[in-house]
Amino acid sequence: MAPLMLDDFKPRVGEEFAAEGEAGAATLTLIQATPLADSGRQGGSFRLEFSGPLEPVLPQAIYAFWLDGQRPDIFIVPIGARNGAMRYEAIFF
């Protein structure tokens, strides 16, 4: 699979993703896909923010996400609750 890029996610803001891993599983909604200062990463650096149910909280870990028939592994970190949902962040730097 090719490296993930911001353009893989920007048109999917508002879309739900099934996140599955050894630490648990949940349906997460992509709420932000934003560029970051360039780190030299091929395709550029970016940040994803997801929201999901308050319980159970997924611990920081690697989860498989379905994306265009592929299942890329994405490391997510819980960053706190807001507006009745738990938020998660993934950084590609």
PDB file with one MODEL, atoms N, CA, C and O in Angstrom:
MODEL        1
ATOM      1  N   MET A   1       0.845  -1.177   0.000  1.00  0.00           N
ATOM      2  CA  MET A   1       0.000   0.000   0.000  1.00  0.00           C
ATOM      3  C   MET A   1       0.890   1.239   0.000  1.00  0.00           C
ATOM      4  O   MET A   1       1.910   1.277   0.687  1.00  0.00           O
ATOM      5  N   ALA A   2       0.502   2.245  -0.768  1.00  0.00           N
ATOM      6  CA  ALA A   2       1.235   3.510  -0.837  1.00  0.00           C
ATOM      7  C   ALA A   2       1.104   4.252   0.486  1.00  0.00           C
ATOM      8  O   ALA A   2       0.142   4.036   1.224  1.00  0.00           O
ATOM      9  N   PRO A   3       2.065   5.127   0.795  1.00  0.00           N
ATOM     10  CA  PRO A   3       1.961   5.911   2.029  1.00  0.00           C
ATOM     11  C   PRO A   3       0.655   6.719   2.055  1.00  0.00           C
ATOM     12  O   PRO A   3       0.197   7.216   1.027  1.00  0.00           O
ATOM     13  N   LEU A   4       0.074   6.837   3.241  1.00  0.00           N
ATOM     14  CA  LEU A   4      -1.152   7.621   3.388  1.00  0.00           C
ATOM     15  C   LEU A   4      -0.845   9.099   3.213  1.00  0.00           C
ATOM     16  O   LEU A   4       0.204   9.586   3.634  1.00  0.00           O
ATOM     17  N   MET A   5      -1.780   9.804   2.584  1.00  0.00           N
ATOM     18  CA  MET A   5      -1.609  11.229   2.291  1.00  0.00           C
ATOM     19  C   MET A   5      -2.830  11.996   2.791  1.00  0.00           C
ATOM     20  O   MET A   5      -3.905  11.426   2.981  1.00  0.00           O
ATOM     21  N   LEU A   6      -2.645  13.278   2.998  1.00  0.00           N
ATOM     22  CA  LEU A   6      -3.743  14.134   3.423  1.00  0.00           C
ATOM     23  C   LEU A   6      -4.918  14.035   2.452  1.00  0.00           C
ATOM     24  O   LEU A   6      -6.072  14.013   2.880  1.00  0.00           O
ATOM     25  N   ASP A   7      -4.636  13.976   1.158  1.00  0.00           N
ATOM     26  CA  ASP A   7      -5.704  13.895   0.156  1.00  0.00           C
ATOM     27  C   ASP A   7      -6.514  12.604   0.252  1.00  0.00           C
ATOM     28  O   ASP A   7      -7.618  12.532  -0.289  1.00  0.00           O
ATOM     29  N   ASP A   8      -5.985  11.581   0.933  1.00  0.00           N
ATOM     30  CA  ASP A   8      -6.755  10.357   1.168  1.00  0.00           C
ATOM     31  C   ASP A   8      -7.885  10.600   2.160  1.00  0.00           C
ATOM     32  O   ASP A   8      -8.870   9.862   2.178  1.00  0.00           O
ATOM     33  N   PHE A   9      -7.743  11.646   2.994  1.00  0.00           N
ATOM     34  CA  PHE A   9      -8.688  11.867   4.086  1.00  0.00           C
ATOM     35  C   PHE A   9      -9.509  13.148   3.959  1.00  0.00           C
ATOM     36  O   PHE A   9     -10.647  13.181   4.426  1.00  0.00           O
ATOM     37  N   LYS A  10      -8.973  14.199   3.345  1.00  0.00           N
ATOM     38  CA  LYS A  10      -9.699  15.478   3.282  1.00  0.00           C
ATOM     39  C   LYS A  10     -11.126  15.338   2.766  1.00  0.00           C
ATOM     40  O   LYS A  10     -12.035  15.921   3.357  1.00  0.00           O
ATOM     41  N   PRO A  11     -11.362  14.592   1.688  1.00  0.00           N
ATOM     42  CA  PRO A  11     -12.736  14.474   1.208  1.00  0.00           C
ATOM     43  C   PRO A  11     -13.617  13.580   2.091  1.00  0.00           C
ATOM     44  O   PRO A  11     -14.819  13.463   1.853  1.00  0.00           O
ATOM     45  N   ARG A  12     -13.021  12.955   3.102  1.00  0.00           N
ATOM     46  CA  ARG A  12     -13.766  12.023   3.958  1.00  0.00           C
ATOM     47  C   ARG A  12     -14.138  12.615   5.323  1.00  0.00           C
ATOM     48  O   ARG A  12     -14.641  11.895   6.186  1.00  0.00           O
ATOM     49  N   VAL A  13     -13.899  13.907   5.529  1.00  0.00           N
ATOM     50  CA  VAL A  13     -14.304  14.525   6.787  1.00  0.00           C
ATOM     51  C   VAL A  13     -15.815  14.333   6.927  1.00  0.00           C
ATOM     52  O   VAL A  13     -16.572  14.609   5.997  1.00  0.00           O
ATOM     53  N   GLY A  14     -16.240  13.863   8.087  1.00  0.00           N
ATOM     54  CA  GLY A  14     -17.643  13.536   8.341  1.00  0.00           C
ATOM     55  C   GLY A  14     -17.967  12.070   8.136  1.00  0.00           C
ATOM     56  O   GLY A  14     -19.055  11.623   8.497  1.00  0.00           O
ATOM     57  N   GLU A  15     -17.052  11.321   7.569  1.00  0.00           N
ATOM     58  CA  GLU A  15     -17.266   9.900   7.278  1.00  0.00           C
ATOM     59  C   GLU A  15     -16.900   9.046   8.492  1.00  0.00           C
ATOM     60  O   GLU A  15     -16.008   9.402   9.263  1.00  0.00           O
ATOM     61  N   GLU A  16     -17.595   7.918   8.655  1.00  0.00           N
ATOM     62  CA  GLU A  16     -17.319   6.985   9.737  1.00  0.00           C
ATOM     63  C   GLU A  16     -16.334   5.914   9.278  1.00  0.00           C
ATOM     64  O   GLU A  16     -16.350   5.478   8.127  1.00  0.00           O
ATOM     65  N   PHE A  17     -15.472   5.502  10.216  1.00  0.00           N
ATOM     66  CA  PHE A  17     -14.485   4.460   9.973  1.00  0.00           C
ATOM     67  C   PHE A  17     -14.555   3.445  11.105  1.00  0.00           C
ATOM     68  O   PHE A  17     -14.702   3.816  12.270  1.00  0.00           O
ATOM     69  N   ALA A  18     -14.451   2.171  10.764  1.00  0.00           N
ATOM     70  CA  ALA A  18     -14.331   1.129  11.779  1.00  0.00           C
ATOM     71  C   ALA A  18     -12.859   1.021  12.136  1.00  0.00           C
ATOM     72  O   ALA A  18     -12.021   0.761  11.272  1.00  0.00           O
ATOM     73  N   ALA A  19     -12.542   1.225  13.423  1.00  0.00           N
ATOM     74  CA  ALA A  19     -11.173   1.087  13.922  1.00  0.00           C
ATOM     75  C   ALA A  19     -11.121  -0.203  14.735  1.00  0.00           C
ATOM     76  O   ALA A  19     -11.861  -0.371  15.704  1.00  0.00           O
ATOM     77  N   GLU A  20     -10.236  -1.112  14.326  1.00  0.00           N
ATOM     78  CA  GLU A  20     -10.161  -2.415  14.983  1.00  0.00           C
ATOM     79  C   GLU A  20      -8.714  -2.728  15.343  1.00  0.00           C
ATOM     80  O   GLU A  20      -7.812  -2.592  14.517  1.00  0.00           O
ATOM     81  N   GLY A  21      -8.505  -3.150  16.594  1.00  0.00           N
ATOM     82  CA  GLY A  21      -7.164  -3.503  17.024  1.00  0.00           C
ATOM     83  C   GLY A  21      -7.207  -4.426  18.219  1.00  0.00           C
ATOM     84  O   GLY A  21      -8.282  -4.745  18.727  1.00  0.00           O
ATOM     85  N   GLU A  22      -6.039  -4.856  18.672  1.00  0.00           N
ATOM     86  CA  GLU A  22      -5.957  -5.749  19.824  1.00  0.00           C
ATOM     87  C   GLU A  22      -6.494  -5.085  21.080  1.00  0.00           C
ATOM     88  O   GLU A  22      -6.970  -5.768  21.987  1.00  0.00           O
ATOM     89  N   ALA A  23      -6.421  -3.750  21.145  1.00  0.00           N
ATOM     90  CA  ALA A  23      -6.856  -3.019  22.334  1.00  0.00           C
ATOM     91  C   ALA A  23      -8.362  -2.737  22.342  1.00  0.00           C
ATOM     92  O   ALA A  23      -8.893  -2.256  23.343  1.00  0.00           O
ATOM     93  N   GLY A  24      -9.056  -3.031  21.232  1.00  0.00           N
ATOM     94  CA  GLY A  24     -10.491  -2.796  21.162  1.00  0.00           C
ATOM     95  C   GLY A  24     -10.925  -2.392  19.769  1.00  0.00           C
ATOM     96  O   GLY A  24     -10.146  -2.432  18.817  1.00  0.00           O
ATOM     97  N   ALA A  25     -12.191  -2.002  19.668  1.00  0.00           N
ATOM     98  CA  ALA A  25     -12.747  -1.596  18.378  1.00  0.00           C
ATOM     99  C   ALA A  25     -13.836  -0.563  18.624  1.00  0.00           C
ATOM    100  O   ALA A  25     -14.500  -0.576  19.660  1.00  0.00           O
ATOM    101  N   ALA A  26     -14.009   0.335  17.656  1.00  0.00           N
ATOM    102  CA  ALA A  26     -15.068   1.346  17.731  1.00  0.00           C
ATOM    103  C   ALA A  26     -15.269   1.935  16.358  1.00  0.00           C
ATOM    104  O   ALA A  26     -14.406   1.824  15.487  1.00  0.00           O
ATOM    105  N   THR A  27     -16.413   2.564  16.168  1.00  0.00           N
ATOM    106  CA  THR A  27     -16.672   3.335  14.959  1.00  0.00           C
ATOM    107  C   THR A  27     -16.320   4.777  15.281  1.00  0.00           C
ATOM    108  O   THR A  27     -16.860   5.366  16.217  1.00  0.00           O
ATOM    109  N   LEU A  28     -15.405   5.342  14.492  1.00  0.00           N
ATOM    110  CA  LEU A  28     -14.933   6.708  14.696  1.00  0.00           C
ATOM    111  C   LEU A  28     -15.296   7.556  13.498  1.00  0.00           C
ATOM    112  O   LEU A  28     -15.281   7.079  12.363  1.00  0.00           O
ATOM    113  N   THR A  29     -15.625   8.817  13.747  1.00  0.00           N
ATOM    114  CA  THR A  29     -15.950   9.768  12.687  1.00  0.00           C
ATOM    115  C   THR A  29     -14.779  10.713  12.498  1.00  0.00           C
ATOM    116  O   THR A  29     -14.286  11.298  13.463  1.00  0.00           O
ATOM    117  N   LEU A  30     -14.333  10.865  11.263  1.00  0.00           N
ATOM    118  CA  LEU A  30     -13.261  11.807  10.958  1.00  0.00           C
ATOM    119  C   LEU A  30     -13.829  13.217  11.029  1.00  0.00           C
ATOM    120  O   LEU A  30     -14.743  13.554  10.278  1.00  0.00           O
ATOM    121  N   ILE A  31     -13.292  14.051  11.932  1.00  0.00           N
ATOM    122  CA  ILE A  31     -13.831  15.404  12.079  1.00  0.00           C
ATOM    123  C   ILE A  31     -12.868  16.484  11.580  1.00  0.00           C
ATOM    124  O   ILE A  31     -13.285  17.618  11.347  1.00  0.00           O
ATOM    125  N   GLN A  32     -11.586  16.147  11.415  1.00  0.00           N
ATOM    126  CA  GLN A  32     -10.626  17.103  10.862  1.00  0.00           C
ATOM    127  C   GLN A  32      -9.516  16.367  10.134  1.00  0.00           C
ATOM    128  O   GLN A  32      -9.107  15.281  10.543  1.00  0.00           O
ATOM    129  N   ALA A  33      -9.039  16.953   9.072  1.00  0.00           N
ATOM    130  CA  ALA A  33      -7.861  16.480   8.344  1.00  0.00           C
ATOM    131  C   ALA A  33      -7.104  17.730   7.942  1.00  0.00           C
ATOM    132  O   ALA A  33      -7.508  18.434   7.016  1.00  0.00           O
ATOM    133  N   THR A  34      -5.997  18.014   8.640  1.00  0.00           N
ATOM    134  CA  THR A  34      -5.304  19.283   8.447  1.00  0.00           C
ATOM    135  C   THR A  34      -3.828  19.071   8.150  1.00  0.00           C
ATOM    136  O   THR A  34      -3.201  18.162   8.693  1.00  0.00           O
ATOM    137  N   PRO A  35      -3.279  19.914   7.285  1.00  0.00           N
ATOM    138  CA  PRO A  35      -1.848  19.821   6.993  1.00  0.00           C
ATOM    139  C   PRO A  35      -1.026  20.334   8.170  1.00  0.00           C
ATOM    140  O   PRO A  35      -1.488  21.167   8.949  1.00  0.00           O
ATOM    141  N   LEU A  36       0.196  19.825   8.286  1.00  0.00           N
ATOM    142  CA  LEU A  36       1.162  20.297   9.274  1.00  0.00           C
ATOM    143  C   LEU A  36       2.381  20.841   8.543  1.00  0.00           C
ATOM    144  O   LEU A  36       2.554  20.612   7.346  1.00  0.00           O
ATOM    145  N   ALA A  37       3.220  21.559   9.270  1.00  0.00           N
ATOM    146  CA  ALA A  37       4.468  22.034   8.672  1.00  0.00           C
ATOM    147  C   ALA A  37       5.220  20.838   8.103  1.00  0.00           C
ATOM    148  O   ALA A  37       5.240  19.762   8.702  1.00  0.00           O
ATOM    149  N   ASP A  38       5.822  21.031   6.970  1.00  0.00           N
ATOM    150  CA  ASP A  38       6.482  19.923   6.288  1.00  0.00           C
ATOM    151  C   ASP A  38       7.644  19.375   7.103  1.00  0.00           C
ATOM    152  O   ASP A  38       8.500  20.126   7.570  1.00  0.00           O
ATOM    153  N   SER A  39       7.661  18.077   7.265  1.00  0.00           N
ATOM    154  CA  SER A  39       8.718  17.396   8.019  1.00  0.00           C
ATOM    155  C   SER A  39       9.700  16.703   7.089  1.00  0.00           C
ATOM    156  O   SER A  39      10.676  16.110   7.547  1.00  0.00           O
ATOM    157  N   GLY A  40       9.453  16.772   5.809  1.00  0.00           N
ATOM    158  CA  GLY A  40      10.252  16.011   4.866  1.00  0.00           C
ATOM    159  C   GLY A  40       9.632  14.662   4.554  1.00  0.00           C
ATOM    160  O   GLY A  40      10.173  13.902   3.750  1.00  0.00           O
ATOM    161  N   ARG A  41       8.490  14.351   5.186  1.00  0.00           N
ATOM    162  CA  ARG A  41       7.782  13.100   4.924  1.00  0.00           C
ATOM    163  C   ARG A  41       7.289  13.110   3.481  1.00  0.00           C
ATOM    164  O   ARG A  41       6.731  14.105   3.017  1.00  0.00           O
ATOM    165  N   GLN A  42       7.493  12.018   2.785  1.00  0.00           N
ATOM    166  CA  GLN A  42       6.987  11.915   1.421  1.00  0.00           C
ATOM    167  C   GLN A  42       5.474  12.113   1.435  1.00  0.00           C
ATOM    168  O   GLN A  42       4.765  11.395   2.141  1.00  0.00           O
ATOM    169  N   GLY A  43       4.979  13.062   0.678  1.00  0.00           N
ATOM    170  CA  GLY A  43       3.551  13.350   0.631  1.00  0.00           C
ATOM    171  C   GLY A  43       3.120  14.404   1.641  1.00  0.00           C
ATOM    172  O   GLY A  43       1.959  14.814   1.647  1.00  0.00           O
ATOM    173  N   GLY A  44       4.037  14.847   2.494  1.00  0.00           N
ATOM    174  CA  GLY A  44       3.726  15.900   3.456  1.00  0.00           C
ATOM    175  C   GLY A  44       3.203  15.372   4.782  1.00  0.00           C
ATOM    176  O   GLY A  44       2.776  14.223   4.896  1.00  0.00           O
ATOM    177  N   SER A  45       3.247  16.238   5.771  1.00  0.00           N
ATOM    178  CA  SER A  45       2.788  15.904   7.122  1.00  0.00           C
ATOM    179  C   SER A  45       1.355  16.360   7.315  1.00  0.00           C
ATOM    180  O   SER A  45       0.934  17.364   6.739  1.00  0.00           O
ATOM    181  N   PHE A  46       0.596  15.615   8.133  1.00  0.00           N
ATOM    182  CA  PHE A  46      -0.784  16.012   8.393  1.00  0.00           C
ATOM    183  C   PHE A  46      -1.280  15.413   9.694  1.00  0.00           C
ATOM    184  O   PHE A  46      -0.667  14.510  10.263  1.00  0.00           O
ATOM    185  N   ARG A  47      -2.406  15.941  10.149  1.00  0.00           N
ATOM    186  CA  ARG A  47      -3.040  15.525  11.405  1.00  0.00           C
ATOM    187  C   ARG A  47      -4.478  15.138  11.122  1.00  0.00           C
ATOM    188  O   ARG A  47      -5.177  15.822  10.376  1.00  0.00           O
ATOM    189  N   LEU A  48      -4.922  14.031  11.724  1.00  0.00           N
ATOM    190  CA  LEU A  48      -6.315  13.609  11.648  1.00  0.00           C
ATOM    191  C   LEU A  48      -6.916  13.665  13.043  1.00  0.00           C
ATOM    192  O   LEU A  48      -6.258  13.321  14.025  1.00  0.00           O
ATOM    193  N   GLU A  49      -8.169  14.100  13.128  1.00  0.00           N
ATOM    194  CA  GLU A  49      -8.883  14.054  14.396  1.00  0.00           C
ATOM    195  C   GLU A  49     -10.193  13.312  14.174  1.00  0.00           C
ATOM    196  O   GLU A  49     -10.945  13.597  13.242  1.00  0.00           O
ATOM    197  N   PHE A  50     -10.441  12.353  15.056  1.00  0.00           N
ATOM    198  CA  PHE A  50     -11.637  11.530  15.003  1.00  0.00           C
ATOM    199  C   PHE A  50     -12.449  11.746  16.273  1.00  0.00           C
ATOM    200  O   PHE A  50     -11.903  12.139  17.304  1.00  0.00           O
ATOM    201  N   SER A  51     -13.743  11.490  16.202  1.00  0.00           N
ATOM    202  CA  SER A  51     -14.573  11.457  17.405  1.00  0.00           C
ATOM    203  C   SER A  51     -15.246  10.091  17.467  1.00  0.00           C
ATOM    204  O   SER A  51     -15.494   9.448  16.447  1.00  0.00           O
ATOM    205  N   GLY A  52     -15.533   9.669  18.701  1.00  0.00           N
ATOM    206  CA  GLY A  52     -16.164   8.373  18.901  1.00  0.00           C
ATOM    207  C   GLY A  52     -16.935   8.370  20.202  1.00  0.00           C
ATOM    208  O   GLY A  52     -17.042   9.399  20.868  1.00  0.00           O
ATOM    209  N   PRO A  53     -17.471   7.222  20.566  1.00  0.00           N
ATOM    210  CA  PRO A  53     -18.250   7.134  21.799  1.00  0.00           C
ATOM    211  C   PRO A  53     -17.379   7.431  23.023  1.00  0.00           C
ATOM    212  O   PRO A  53     -16.168   7.208  23.016  1.00  0.00           O
ATOM    213  N   LEU A  54     -18.026   7.939  24.068  1.00  0.00           N
ATOM    214  CA  LEU A  54     -17.301   8.212  25.314  1.00  0.00           C
ATOM    215  C   LEU A  54     -16.812   6.935  25.986  1.00  0.00           C
ATOM    216  O   LEU A  54     -15.771   6.931  26.643  1.00  0.00           O
ATOM    217  N   GLU A  55     -17.560   5.861  25.822  1.00  0.00           N
ATOM    218  CA  GLU A  55     -17.194   4.574  26.415  1.00  0.00           C
ATOM    219  C   GLU A  55     -17.381   3.474  25.389  1.00  0.00           C
ATOM    220  O   GLU A  55     -18.366   3.514  24.651  1.00  0.00           O
ATOM    221  N   PRO A  56     -16.521   2.526  25.301  1.00  0.00           N
ATOM    222  CA  PRO A  56     -15.242   2.482  25.982  1.00  0.00           C
ATOM    223  C   PRO A  56     -14.234   3.387  25.273  1.00  0.00           C
ATOM    224  O   PRO A  56     -14.316   3.579  24.060  1.00  0.00           O
ATOM    225  N   VAL A  57     -13.293   3.936  26.021  1.00  0.00           N
ATOM    226  CA  VAL A  57     -12.221   4.741  25.430  1.00  0.00           C
ATOM    227  C   VAL A  57     -11.178   3.783  24.864  1.00  0.00           C
ATOM    228  O   VAL A  57     -10.701   2.889  25.562  1.00  0.00           O
ATOM    229  N   LEU A  58     -10.836   3.974  23.617  1.00  0.00           N
ATOM    230  CA  LEU A  58      -9.772   3.164  23.023  1.00  0.00           C
ATOM    231  C   LEU A  58      -8.428   3.681  23.528  1.00  0.00           C
ATOM    232  O   LEU A  58      -8.170   4.881  23.435  1.00  0.00           O
ATOM    233  N   PRO A  59      -7.570   2.824  24.053  1.00  0.00           N
ATOM    234  CA  PRO A  59      -6.253   3.286  24.478  1.00  0.00           C
ATOM    235  C   PRO A  59      -5.375   3.591  23.266  1.00  0.00           C
ATOM    236  O   PRO A  59      -5.629   3.105  22.164  1.00  0.00           O
ATOM    237  N   GLN A  60      -4.343   4.398  23.484  1.00  0.00           N
ATOM    238  CA  GLN A  60      -3.439   4.666  22.370  1.00  0.00           C
ATOM    239  C   GLN A  60      -2.846   3.355  21.890  1.00  0.00           C
ATOM    240  O   GLN A  60      -2.322   2.563  22.673  1.00  0.00           O
ATOM    241  N   ALA A  61      -2.939   3.148  20.596  1.00  0.00           N
ATOM    242  CA  ALA A  61      -2.487   1.892  20.001  1.00  0.00           C
ATOM    243  C   ALA A  61      -2.633   2.004  18.488  1.00  0.00           C
ATOM    244  O   ALA A  61      -3.113   3.006  17.959  1.00  0.00           O
ATOM    245  N   ILE A  62      -2.212   0.966  17.827  1.00  0.00           N
ATOM    246  CA  ILE A  62      -2.371   0.862  16.376  1.00  0.00           C
ATOM    247  C   ILE A  62      -3.685   0.150  16.086  1.00  0.00           C
ATOM    248  O   ILE A  62      -3.978  -0.898  16.661  1.00  0.00           O
ATOM    249  N   TYR A  63      -4.479   0.737  15.181  1.00  0.00           N
ATOM    250  CA  TYR A  63      -5.765   0.180  14.788  1.00  0.00           C
ATOM    251  C   TYR A  63      -5.821   0.084  13.267  1.00  0.00           C
ATOM    252  O   TYR A  63      -5.253   0.917  12.561  1.00  0.00           O
ATOM    253  N   ALA A  64      -6.501  -0.929  12.779  1.00  0.00           N
ATOM    254  CA  ALA A  64      -6.741  -1.077  11.338  1.00  0.00           C
ATOM    255  C   ALA A  64      -7.986  -0.278  10.985  1.00  0.00           C
ATOM    256  O   ALA A  64      -9.015  -0.395  11.652  1.00  0.00           O
ATOM    257  N   PHE A  65      -7.894   0.531   9.940  1.00  0.00           N
ATOM    258  CA  PHE A  65      -9.002   1.348   9.434  1.00  0.00           C
ATOM    259  C   PHE A  65      -9.284   0.908   8.002  1.00  0.00           C
ATOM    260  O   PHE A  65      -8.354   0.709   7.220  1.00  0.00           O
ATOM    261  N   TRP A  66     -10.556   0.755   7.655  1.00  0.00           N
ATOM    262  CA  TRP A  66     -10.899   0.457   6.263  1.00  0.00           C
ATOM    263  C   TRP A  66     -10.813   1.747   5.455  1.00  0.00           C
ATOM    264  O   TRP A  66     -11.389   2.762   5.847  1.00  0.00           O
ATOM    265  N   LEU A  67     -10.101   1.717   4.333  1.00  0.00           N
ATOM    266  CA  LEU A  67      -9.930   2.880   3.463  1.00  0.00           C
ATOM    267  C   LEU A  67      -9.789   2.390   2.029  1.00  0.00           C
ATOM    268  O   LEU A  67      -8.762   1.819   1.662  1.00  0.00           O
ATOM    269  N   ASP A  68     -10.815   2.610   1.224  1.00  0.00           N
ATOM    270  CA  ASP A  68     -10.792   2.214  -0.188  1.00  0.00           C
ATOM    271  C   ASP A  68     -10.408   0.750  -0.386  1.00  0.00           C
ATOM    272  O   ASP A  68      -9.585   0.427  -1.243  1.00  0.00           O
ATOM    273  N   GLY A  69     -11.008  -0.132   0.412  1.00  0.00           N
ATOM    274  CA  GLY A  69     -10.745  -1.554   0.274  1.00  0.00           C
ATOM    275  C   GLY A  69      -9.434  -2.003   0.899  1.00  0.00           C
ATOM    276  O   GLY A  69      -9.140  -3.198   0.906  1.00  0.00           O
ATOM    277  N   GLN A  70      -8.645  -1.084   1.418  1.00  0.00           N
ATOM    278  CA  GLN A  70      -7.391  -1.403   2.098  1.00  0.00           C
ATOM    279  C   GLN A  70      -7.619  -1.308   3.603  1.00  0.00           C
ATOM    280  O   GLN A  70      -8.616  -0.742   4.051  1.00  0.00           O
ATOM    281  N   ARG A  71      -6.700  -1.859   4.373  1.00  0.00           N
ATOM    282  CA  ARG A  71      -6.788  -1.757   5.839  1.00  0.00           C
ATOM    283  C   ARG A  71      -5.482  -1.217   6.393  1.00  0.00           C
ATOM    284  O   ARG A  71      -4.709  -1.966   6.990  1.00  0.00           O
ATOM    285  N   PRO A  72      -5.220   0.077   6.204  1.00  0.00           N
ATOM    286  CA  PRO A  72      -3.976   0.619   6.752  1.00  0.00           C
ATOM    287  C   PRO A  72      -4.016   0.655   8.275  1.00  0.00           C
ATOM    288  O   PRO A  72      -5.074   0.846   8.875  1.00  0.00           O
ATOM    289  N   ASP A  73      -2.860   0.472   8.886  1.00  0.00           N
ATOM    290  CA  ASP A  73      -2.718   0.580  10.325  1.00  0.00           C
ATOM    291  C   ASP A  73      -2.425   2.040  10.665  1.00  0.00           C
ATOM    292  O   ASP A  73      -1.544   2.662  10.071  1.00  0.00           O
ATOM    293  N   ILE A  74      -3.175   2.579  11.628  1.00  0.00           N
ATOM    294  CA  ILE A  74      -3.011   3.964  12.044  1.00  0.00           C
ATOM    295  C   ILE A  74      -2.889   3.995  13.563  1.00  0.00           C
ATOM    296  O   ILE A  74      -3.703   3.404  14.272  1.00  0.00           O
ATOM    297  N   PHE A  75      -1.862   4.692  14.056  1.00  0.00           N
ATOM    298  CA  PHE A  75      -1.661   4.866  15.489  1.00  0.00           C
ATOM    299  C   PHE A  75      -2.498   6.047  15.940  1.00  0.00           C
ATOM    300  O   PHE A  75      -2.297   7.167  15.470  1.00  0.00           O
ATOM    301  N   ILE A  76      -3.444   5.807  16.855  1.00  0.00           N
ATOM    302  CA  ILE A  76      -4.283   6.880  17.374  1.00  0.00           C
ATOM    303  C   ILE A  76      -4.077   7.025  18.879  1.00  0.00           C
ATOM    304  O   ILE A  76      -3.716   6.077  19.576  1.00  0.00           O
ATOM    305  N   VAL A  77      -4.321   8.253  19.354  1.00  0.00           N
ATOM    306  CA  VAL A  77      -4.163   8.597  20.759  1.00  0.00           C
ATOM    307  C   VAL A  77      -5.427   9.313  21.219  1.00  0.00           C
ATOM    308  O   VAL A  77      -5.868  10.246  20.547  1.00  0.00           O
ATOM    309  N   PRO A  78      -6.030   8.911  22.343  1.00  0.00           N
ATOM    310  CA  PRO A  78      -7.174   9.672  22.852  1.00  0.00           C
ATOM    311  C   PRO A  78      -6.685  11.033  23.359  1.00  0.00           C
ATOM    312  O   PRO A  78      -5.686  11.109  24.073  1.00  0.00           O
ATOM    313  N   ILE A  79      -7.396  12.111  22.986  1.00  0.00           N
ATOM    314  CA  ILE A  79      -6.962  13.455  23.388  1.00  0.00           C
ATOM    315  C   ILE A  79      -7.994  14.161  24.254  1.00  0.00           C
ATOM    316  O   ILE A  79      -7.811  15.333  24.584  1.00  0.00           O
ATOM    317  N   GLY A  80      -9.061  13.491  24.626  1.00  0.00           N
ATOM    318  CA  GLY A  80     -10.034  14.069  25.540  1.00  0.00           C
ATOM    319  C   GLY A  80     -11.437  14.111  24.972  1.00  0.00           C
ATOM    320  O   GLY A  80     -11.664  13.931  23.776  1.00  0.00           O
ATOM    321  N   ALA A  81     -12.374  14.357  25.883  1.00  0.00           N
ATOM    322  CA  ALA A  81     -13.789  14.413  25.506  1.00  0.00           C
ATOM    323  C   ALA A  81     -14.187  15.848  25.176  1.00  0.00           C
ATOM    324  O   ALA A  81     -13.681  16.804  25.764  1.00  0.00           O
ATOM    325  N   ARG A  82     -15.101  15.970  24.226  1.00  0.00           N
ATOM    326  CA  ARG A  82     -15.674  17.268  23.870  1.00  0.00           C
ATOM    327  C   ARG A  82     -17.015  17.032  23.198  1.00  0.00           C
ATOM    328  O   ARG A  82     -17.150  16.152  22.347  1.00  0.00           O
ATOM    329  N   ASN A  83     -18.003  17.824  23.587  1.00  0.00           N
ATOM    330  CA  ASN A  83     -19.342  17.745  22.987  1.00  0.00           C
ATOM    331  C   ASN A  83     -19.923  16.336  23.031  1.00  0.00           C
ATOM    332  O   ASN A  83     -20.554  15.890  22.073  1.00  0.00           O
ATOM    333  N   GLY A  84     -19.711  15.635  24.144  1.00  0.00           N
ATOM    334  CA  GLY A  84     -20.311  14.315  24.312  1.00  0.00           C
ATOM    335  C   GLY A  84     -19.638  13.199  23.549  1.00  0.00           C
ATOM    336  O   GLY A  84     -20.223  12.129  23.382  1.00  0.00           O
ATOM    337  N   ALA A  85     -18.407  13.423  23.075  1.00  0.00           N
ATOM    338  CA  ALA A  85     -17.692  12.390  22.324  1.00  0.00           C
ATOM    339  C   ALA A  85     -16.226  12.378  22.753  1.00  0.00           C
ATOM    340  O   ALA A  85     -15.684  13.401  23.171  1.00  0.00           O
ATOM    341  N   MET A  86     -15.596  11.218  22.645  1.00  0.00           N
ATOM    342  CA  MET A  86     -14.161  11.121  22.887  1.00  0.00           C
ATOM    343  C   MET A  86     -13.459  11.453  21.572  1.00  0.00           C
ATOM    344  O   MET A  86     -13.881  11.010  20.504  1.00  0.00           O
ATOM    345  N   ARG A  87     -12.391  12.230  21.660  1.00  0.00           N
ATOM    346  CA  ARG A  87     -11.635  12.602  20.472  1.00  0.00           C
ATOM    347  C   ARG A  87     -10.318  11.829  20.426  1.00  0.00           C
ATOM    348  O   ARG A  87      -9.727  11.516  21.460  1.00  0.00           O
ATOM    349  N   TYR A  88      -9.876  11.531  19.221  1.00  0.00           N
ATOM    350  CA  TYR A  88      -8.640  10.792  18.989  1.00  0.00           C
ATOM    351  C   TYR A  88      -7.838  11.537  17.921  1.00  0.00           C
ATOM    352  O   TYR A  88      -8.399  12.198  17.046  1.00  0.00           O
ATOM    353  N   GLU A  89      -6.516  11.414  18.016  1.00  0.00           N
ATOM    354  CA  GLU A  89      -5.634  12.106  17.073  1.00  0.00           C
ATOM    355  C   GLU A  89      -4.661  11.108  16.460  1.00  0.00           C
ATOM    356  O   GLU A  89      -4.200  10.169  17.109  1.00  0.00           O
ATOM    357  N   ALA A  90      -4.370  11.345  15.190  1.00  0.00           N
ATOM    358  CA  ALA A  90      -3.318  10.606  14.483  1.00  0.00           C
ATOM    359  C   ALA A  90      -2.443  11.643  13.794  1.00  0.00           C
ATOM    360  O   ALA A  90      -2.953  12.544  13.127  1.00  0.00           O
ATOM    361  N   ILE A  91      -1.141  11.523  13.951  1.00  0.00           N
ATOM    362  CA  ILE A  91      -0.199  12.464  13.344  1.00  0.00           C
ATOM    363  C   ILE A  91       0.662  11.693  12.351  1.00  0.00           C
ATOM    364  O   ILE A  91       1.198  10.634  12.679  1.00  0.00           O
ATOM    365  N   PHE A  92       0.793  12.217  11.155  1.00  0.00           N
ATOM    366  CA  PHE A  92       1.657  11.664  10.118  1.00  0.00           C
ATOM    367  C   PHE A  92       2.735  12.704   9.884  1.00  0.00           C
ATOM    368  O   PHE A  92       2.505  13.699   9.196  1.00  0.00           O
ATOM    369  N   PHE A  93       3.933  12.474  10.464  1.00  0.00           N
ATOM    370  CA  PHE A  93       4.983  13.492  10.442  1.00  0.00           C
ATOM    371  C   PHE A  93       6.243  12.946   9.849  1.00  0.00           C
ATOM    372  O   PHE A  93       7.239  13.662   9.748  1.00  0.00           O
TER     373      PHE A  93
ENDMDL
END
